[in-house]
């Protein structure tokens, strides 16, 4: 899965893009509010429209009905929430924090729904059709109203409002405006409940501020899950009180021999809380029984021969394994899962399970049975890489598929059979959604063992049709992993994740009927100025007609 190479120097791409007169199309009830430029129009040549057409955002909304005049934010704009609606007030405060630096407006958040005009945030438990994450946005000359059944939906509606405003609204200094929101209505609900991104903090360690920055980027595109790969051969990244050397010794290095690092429990709680404030659930991963050299180096008793190996800073895989036949191994698993479960309010714990080449099949099955039982003991649901289907997935478990389109029929059929028998799937095919794959042969960062993954390839496939014969209900969502053998800085994250992450977000959120590369690339082109305003040094794919604002 993750074959290793030495990493090249960063070439940072600084891009200008543009907003384009295109509206999300294809869903029943979606109305067109603009058109793509004529074929052959030079990139970066058209100015942005005065008002972004309703629905010209990423991910594409389920239903768009343009109509009426635009609303213009001004010095008198207030953000209205229902009296005593604490969750709505939190979302309103978040929105005000986003908009104040660039607009220069006070944008007070007020606990009433009676004032004239402005932005209204409404929670209405009777709006059952909107589900847990859906919203309705209605805009006209008098104001903008966002309605949702749950706070997550209100938050996602706010991301849509952000994207309907000019990209310069994302800047942290005052901009000239005007700040117009096109008139009409958007009604929007997600296709999948699981819309994830994974960050490997084990190969290279990323600090709390760096991870928070990534969380903010994910939230803009309605991603709702952050999978943190917290342990591997090269580093253990979370303090565990009952096994303190895991972090102090096992976390002391990284690929290439740098200083590494780890999160204290307080820092991890802070990350989880920050993600929750952006309506993302953190899924922590402790990879086992393979990918465990950092743990084996920290505690000799976890090795079958009782001898601790040296710390590892390379990029090979498959050489390490916990000692399946030792009782202390299961004391270790119990302690780690217990402490991690207590720190993590979300539903899931990821137990890895991939590339356990140094563990026999019999031992692998026995270990995964006991590890899954331990996760259930502490009230969590198992996620494992798709090799879990070679054992006996626990009831309710999710298998995360990272194979290739060309993966052997036997392996895919095993995963499909597990799905038909009740195991849910999260799809992360490496030759589609691995953000650490090179875009093309000239890409300075990344790996290529899964092939080159350009922007179109990462977007132009259907999760619902990936496993023929598997019921649609078995696919729970998608996740875009970013492994970090060659990724060392936040600038590297920007280059490899963006713009491909936006395609993954749209695959997870938007209805299948909206899925079309030609219209997507035009909407994606309009995200260039927004990413630029946010300081995201993204990759300037020649497949996208990037625009200026």
C-alpha positions in Angstrom: 0.0 0.0 0.0 2.5 2.6 1.1 5.8 1.8 -0.6 8.6 4.1 0.4 10.8 6.6 -1.4 13.1 9.4 -0.3 11.5 12.7 -0.5 12.3 15.6 -2.8 12.4 19.3 -2.1 9.1 21.2 -2.1 8.1 23.3 -5.1 5.4 25.5 -3.7 2.7 26.5 -6.1 1.1 29.8 -5.6 -2.0 30.2 -7.6 -4.4 32.7 -8.8 -7.8 31.2 -9.8 -11.1 32.7 -10.6 -14.8 32.6 -10.1 -16.8 31.4 -13.1 -20.4 31.9 -14.2 -21.5 28.3 -13.6 -24.0 26.8 -11.3 -24.1 23.3 -10.0 -26.1 21.3 -12.4 -27.6 17.9 -12.9 -29.7 17.3 -9.8 -33.5 17.3 -10.2 -34.8 20.7 -9.4 -31.4 22.4 -9.9 -31.7 25.6 -12.0 -28.9 26.9 -14.2 -27.9 30.5 -13.4 -25.0 30.9 -15.8 -22.8 29.2 -18.3 -19.3 28.1 -18.7 -17.1 30.1 -21.0 -16.8 29.2 -24.6 -14.4 26.3 -25.3 -11.0 27.6 -25.8 -11.4 30.7 -23.6 -7.9 31.3 -22.1 -7.5 30.5 -18.4 -7.2 33.5 -16.1 -8.8 35.8 -18.6 -12.4 36.4 -17.4 -13.1 38.7 -14.5 -15.3 37.4 -11.7 -19.0 38.1 -11.9 -20.4 40.9 -9.7 -22.6 38.3 -8.0 -21.6 34.7 -7.9 -24.4 32.6 -9.4 -26.4 30.7 -6.8 -25.0 27.2 -6.4 -21.6 27.9 -8.0 -19.8 26.3 -5.1 -18.1 23.0 -4.1 -19.5 20.6 -3.2 -22.4 21.0 -5.6 -25.8 21.5 -3.8 -28.6 19.0 -4.2 -31.1 21.6 -5.4 -30.7 25.2 -6.5 -33.6 27.6 -7.4 -32.1 31.0 -8.5 -34.5 34.0 -8.4 -34.9 37.5 -7.2 -32.4 40.2 -6.4 -29.2 39.7 -4.3 -28.7 40.5 -0.7 -25.9 43.0 0.1 -24.1 42.8 3.4 -23.5 46.2 4.9 -22.6 48.1 8.0 -26.1 47.5 9.5 -26.1 43.8 8.9 -26.8 41.7 12.0 -26.7 37.9 12.5 -30.0 36.9 14.0 -30.5 33.7 16.0 -33.6 32.5 17.9 -33.8 33.4 21.6 -31.8 31.0 23.7 -30.6 29.0 20.7 -27.1 28.4 22.1 -25.9 26.2 19.2 -27.1 28.7 16.6 -25.3 31.4 18.5 -22.1 29.4 18.3 -22.5 29.1 14.5 -23.3 32.8 14.3 -20.2 33.7 16.2 -18.1 31.5 13.9 -19.6 33.2 10.8 -19.0 36.7 12.3 -15.4 35.8 13.0 -14.9 34.7 9.4 -16.5 37.8 7.9 -15.4 40.7 10.1 -11.7 41.0 9.1 -12.4 41.4 5.3 -15.7 43.4 5.5 -14.8 45.6 8.4 -18.4 45.3 9.6 -19.4 44.8 13.2 -21.8 42.0 12.4 -23.3 41.6 15.9 -24.9 38.3 16.8 -28.2 39.0 18.3 -30.6 36.7 20.1 -33.8 37.5 18.3 -35.5 36.7 15.0 -37.5 39.9 14.6 -35.1 42.6 13.4 -35.2 43.7 9.7 -33.0 42.1 7.1 -29.6 40.6 7.9 -28.6 37.0 8.2 -30.9 34.6 10.1 -29.8 31.3 11.5 -32.7 29.0 12.4 -32.8 25.6 14.1 -36.1 23.8 13.5 -36.4 20.3 14.8 -39.5 19.8 12.6 -37.4 20.0 9.4 -37.0 16.3 9.3 -36.3 16.2 5.5 -33.0 18.0 6.2 -31.7 15.2 8.3 -28.7 15.7 10.7 -26.5 17.7 8.3 -28.8 19.3 5.7 -29.8 22.9 5.4 -31.9 25.3 3.4 -30.5 28.7 2.4 -33.0 31.4 1.2 -31.6 34.7 -0.1 -33.3 37.9 -1.3 -32.9 41.7 -1.2 -34.0 41.8 2.5 -31.6 39.2 3.8 -30.4 35.6 4.0 -32.0 32.9 6.1 -30.3 29.5 6.8 -32.6 26.8 8.3 -31.5 23.4 9.6 -32.7 20.7 11.8 -29.4 20.2 13.6 -26.4 22.5 14.4 -24.2 20.6 11.9 -26.6 21.5 9.1 -26.6 25.1 10.1 -22.8 25.1 10.1 -22.7 23.5 6.6 -25.2 26.2 5.4 -22.8 28.8 6.6 -20.0 27.3 4.5 -22.3 27.7 1.5 -22.9 31.3 2.4 -19.2 31.9 2.6 -18.7 30.5 -0.9 -21.5 32.6 -2.3 -19.7 35.7 -1.3 -16.6 37.0 -3.2 -13.4 35.1 -2.5 -11.8 38.1 -1.0 -14.1 37.7 2.0 -11.6 35.1 3.2 -8.8 37.6 3.5 -7.7 38.7 7.0 -7.4 42.4 6.0 -10.2 44.8 5.0 -11.3 44.5 1.4 -13.5 46.8 -0.7 -16.4 44.5 -1.4 -19.3 44.8 -2.4 -20.5 41.7 -0.5 -23.4 40.3 -2.4 -25.3 37.0 -2.2 -27.3 35.9 -5.2 -31.1 35.6 -4.7 -32.9 32.3 -4.6 -33.0 29.1 -2.6 -30.7 26.1 -2.0 -31.9 22.9 -0.3 -29.0 20.6 0.4 -28.4 17.3 2.2 -25.3 15.0 1.9 -25.1 11.8 -0.1 -23.0 10.0 2.6 -22.8 10.4 6.3 -19.1 9.6 6.4 -17.0 12.2 4.5 -13.4 12.0 5.7 -9.8 13.1 5.3 -6.9 11.3 6.9 -3.7 12.9 8.1 -0.7 10.7 8.8 1.1 12.4 11.7 3.3 9.3 12.3 5.7 9.4 9.3 6.1 13.1 9.9 4.7 14.8 13.0 2.4 17.9 12.7 1.8 20.2 15.5 -1.6 21.2 17.0 -1.7 24.5 15.1 -0.9 22.7 11.8 -3.7 20.2 12.4 -6.1 22.9 13.3 -5.3 24.7 10.1 -6.2 21.6 8.1 -9.4 21.2 10.1 -10.5 24.7 9.1 -9.7 23.9 5.4 -11.7 20.7 5.6 -14.7 22.4 7.2 -15.1 24.8 4.3 -15.9 21.9 2.0 -18.3 20.1 4.4 -15.9 17.3 5.3 -17.1 15.9 8.6 -14.4 13.3 9.7 -10.7 13.7 10.5 -8.9 10.4 10.7 -5.6 10.8 12.6 -3.0 8.1 11.9 -1.4 8.3 15.4 1.0 5.3 15.3 3.3 3.6 12.9 6.8 2.2 12.6 8.3 5.7 12.5 6.5 7.3 15.4 4.0 7.0 18.2 2.2 10.3 18.6 -0.1 10.2 21.7 0.8 10.1 25.4 -0.5 6.9 27.0 -0.2 7.1 30.8 0.1 3.3 31.4 2.9 2.9 28.7 4.7 6.3 28.9 7.7 5.3 26.7 5.4 4.9 23.7 5.4 8.7 23.3 8.6 9.7 25.0 10.8 7.2 23.2 8.6 5.9 20.3 7.6 9.4 19.4 11.1 10.9 19.4 11.8 10.6 15.7 10.2 10.4 12.3 11.0 9.6 8.6 14.5 10.9 7.8 15.5 11.1 11.5 14.0 14.4 12.5 12.9 15.1 16.1 9.4 13.8 15.8 7.0 14.7 18.6 3.7 13.7 20.2 0.5 15.1 21.6 -0.1 15.2 25.3 -3.6 14.2 26.4 -4.5 17.8 26.9 -3.3 18.7 23.3 -5.3 15.7 21.9 -8.4 16.8 23.8 -7.9 20.3 22.4 -7.7 19.0 18.8 -10.9 16.9 19.3 -12.7 19.9 20.7 -11.6 22.2 18.0 -12.7 19.7 15.3 -16.1 19.4 17.1 -16.5 23.1 16.9 -16.2 22.8 13.1 -18.5 19.7 13.2 -15.8 17.2 12.4 -15.5 13.9 14.3 -12.0 12.7 15.1 -11.3 9.1 14.3 -8.0 8.1 16.0 -6.0 5.2 14.5 -3.6 2.9 16.4 -2.3 0.6 13.6 -1.8 -3.0 14.7 -0.6 -5.8 14.7 1.8 -4.5 12.0 3.2 -1.0 11.6 4.2 -1.2 15.2 8.0 -0.7 15.3 7.7 2.5 17.4 5.9 0.5 20.1 8.2 -2.5 19.8 11.2 -0.2 20.2 9.7 1.4 23.3 8.9 -1.9 25.2 11.0 -5.0 24.7 8.3 -7.2 26.2 6.1 -6.6 23.2 8.6 -8.5 21.1 8.4 -12.3 20.8 12.2 -12.5 21.6 12.1 -9.9 24.3 14.6 -7.7 22.5 13.6 -4.1 21.5 14.5 -3.2 17.9 16.0 0.2 17.2 13.8 3.2 16.3 13.1 3.3 12.6 13.3 6.3 10.3 12.9 4.7 6.9 9.9 4.0 4.7 9.7 0.3 4.2 6.6 -1.6 5.4 5.5 -5.0 6.6 8.5 -5.9 8.8 7.0 -5.4 12.3 4.4 -7.2 14.3 3.2 -7.4 17.9 3.7 -10.8 19.5 0.3 -12.3 19.1 0.9 -15.2 21.6 2.0 -13.1 24.6 -0.5 -12.1 27.2 1.3 -8.8 27.7 0.3 -7.9 24.1 -3.4 -7.8 25.1 -2.7 -5.9 28.3 -1.0 -3.3 26.0 -4.0 -3.3 23.6 -6.5 -3.0 26.4 -4.6 -0.1 28.1 -4.1 1.8 24.8 -7.7 1.4 23.7 -9.1 2.2 27.1 -7.2 5.5 27.4 -7.8 6.4 23.8 -11.6 5.7 24.1 -11.8 7.9 27.2 -10.2 10.8 25.3 -12.3 10.4 22.1 -16.1 11.2 22.3 -16.7 10.0 18.7 -18.1 6.7 17.7 -15.1 5.1 16.0 -11.6 3.8 16.8 -9.5 2.7 13.9 -7.3 -0.3 14.5 -5.4 -0.4 11.2 -4.8 -4.0 10.3 -3.0 -3.5 7.0 0.3 -4.8 5.7 0.8 -7.2 8.6 3.2 -9.3 6.4 5.2 -10.5 9.4 2.1 -11.9 11.1 0.7 -15.3 10.0 -2.8 -15.5 8.8 -3.9 -17.6 11.8 -2.2 -15.2 14.2 -3.8 -12.2 12.4 -7.3 -13.6 12.7 -6.8 -14.4 16.4 -5.3 -10.9 17.1 -8.0 -9.0 15.3 -10.8 -11.0 17.1 -9.4 -9.9 20.4 -8.6 -6.3 19.4 -12.1 -5.8 18.0 -13.6 -7.2 21.3 -11.5 -4.7 23.2 -12.8 -1.8 21.2 -16.4 -2.9 21.8 -15.6 -3.3 25.5 -14.9 0.4 25.7 -18.0 1.4 23.8 -16.5 2.2 20.4 -17.1 0.9 16.8 -14.2 -0.6 14.9 -12.8 0.7 11.7 -10.0 -1.2 10.0 -8.3 -1.2 6.7 -9.9 -3.6 4.3 -7.6 -6.4 5.3 -9.9 -6.7 8.2 -12.3 -8.6 5.9 -9.7 -11.4 5.8 -10.5 -11.9 9.5 -14.0 -11.7 11.0 -15.2 -8.1 11.1 -17.2 -7.4 14.2 -20.9 -6.5 13.9 -21.2 -2.9 12.8 -17.5 -2.6 11.8 -16.4 -0.5 8.9 -13.8 -1.7 6.4 -11.7 1.1 4.7 -10.8 0.0 1.2 -7.5 1.3 -0.1 -6.9 -1.0 -3.1 -6.6 -0.1 -6.7 -9.0 -0.3 -9.6 -6.7 -3.1 -10.9 -6.6 -4.9 -7.5 -7.1 -8.7 -7.9 -10.6 -10.0 -8.2 -10.2 -12.3 -5.2 -9.3 -9.5 -2.8 -12.1 -7.2 -4.1 -14.6 -10.1 -4.0 -13.6 -10.8 -0.3 -14.4 -7.1 0.5 -17.6 -7.2 -1.5 -18.7 -10.4 0.3 -18.1 -8.8 3.6 -20.2 -5.8 2.5 -23.0 -8.0 1.4 -22.9 -9.6 4.8 -23.3 -6.4 6.7 -19.8 -4.8 6.9 -19.9 -1.1 6.0 -17.4 0.3 3.5 -15.5 3.5 3.5 -13.9 4.0 0.1 -10.3 5.3 -0.2 -9.0 3.7 -3.4 -5.3 4.6 -3.6 -5.3 5.3 -7.3 -8.3 7.7 -6.8 -8.2 9.3 -3.4 -4.6 9.0 -2.0 -3.5 12.6 -1.7 0.2 11.5 -1.4 0.3 10.2 -5.0 2.0 12.4 -7.5 -0.2 14.3 -9.9 2.1 13.4 -12.8 5.7 12.5 -13.4 6.9 16.1 -12.9 5.4 16.4 -9.4 8.3 16.9 -6.9 6.5 15.6 -3.9 4.7 12.3 -3.3 4.9 8.7 -4.3 3.7 6.9 -7.5 3.3 3.2 -6.5 -0.5 3.5 -7.2 0.2 5.4 -10.4 -0.3 9.1 -11.0 -3.5 10.7 -9.7 -4.4 13.9 -11.5 -7.3 16.1 -10.5 -9.8 14.5 -12.9 -8.9 11.0 -11.9 -9.4 11.8 -8.3 -12.9 13.1 -9.0 -14.2 11.2 -12.0 -15.6 8.0 -10.5 -18.7 7.0 -8.6 -18.4 5.5 -5.1 -21.9 3.9 -5.4 -20.8 1.9 -8.4 -17.3 1.0 -7.3 -18.2 -2.5 -6.1 -20.7 -4.0 -8.5 -23.2 -6.2 -6.8 -22.8 -4.5 -3.4 -25.9 -2.8 -2.0 -25.7 1.0 -2.1 -26.5 1.0 1.6 -23.1 -0.8 2.3 -21.1 2.2 1.1 -21.0 4.6 4.1 -18.8 7.2 2.5 -15.4 8.2 1.2 -12.1 9.3 2.7 -9.0 11.0 1.2 -5.9 9.9 3.0 -2.7 11.9 3.1 0.3 9.8 4.0 3.4 11.8 4.9 6.5 10.0 3.8 7.4 13.0 1.6 5.1 15.6 3.3 6.9 17.6 6.0 5.3 21.1 6.2 1.9 22.7 6.0 2.9 24.0 2.6 3.4 20.4 1.5 -0.1 19.5 2.7 -1.5 22.4 0.7 0.2 21.2 -2.5 -0.8 17.6 -2.2 -4.3 18.0 -0.8 -5.5 20.9 -2.8 -7.3 20.8 -5.2 -7.9 17.0 -5.0 -9.5 17.2 -1.6 -12.3 19.2 -3.0 -13.2 16.4 -5.4 -13.3 13.9 -2.6 -15.6 16.3 -0.6 -17.9 16.5 -3.5 -18.0 12.8 -4.0 -19.0 12.5 -0.4 -21.6 15.2 -0.3 -23.3 15.8 -3.7 -26.0 13.7 -5.3 -24.8 11.3 -7.9 -27.0 13.2 -10.5 -24.7 16.3 -10.1 -21.6 14.3 -10.9 -20.0 15.7 -14.1 -16.3 16.5 -14.7 -17.0 19.3 -17.2 -19.2 21.3 -14.9 -17.1 20.4 -11.8 -13.9 21.7 -13.3 -15.5 25.0 -13.9 -16.8 25.3 -10.4 -13.4 24.2 -9.1 -11.8 26.9 -11.2 -13.8 29.4 -9.1 -12.3 28.1 -5.9 -8.8 29.2 -7.0 -9.2 32.8 -5.7 -10.7 31.5 -2.5 -7.8 29.2 -1.7 -5.4 31.9 -2.6 -7.2 34.3 -0.3 -6.9 31.7 2.5 -3.2 31.4 1.9 -3.4 27.8 0.6 -0.5 27.1 -1.8 -2.4 24.7 -4.0 -1.3 22.8 -7.1 -2.1 24.6 -10.4 -3.5 21.6 -12.4 -3.5 22.2 -16.1 -6.8 20.3 -16.3 -8.6 23.2 -14.6 -9.3 26.7 -16.2 -8.3 28.6 -13.1 -9.8 32.1 -12.9 -8.9 35.4 -11.3 -11.0 37.6 -9.1 
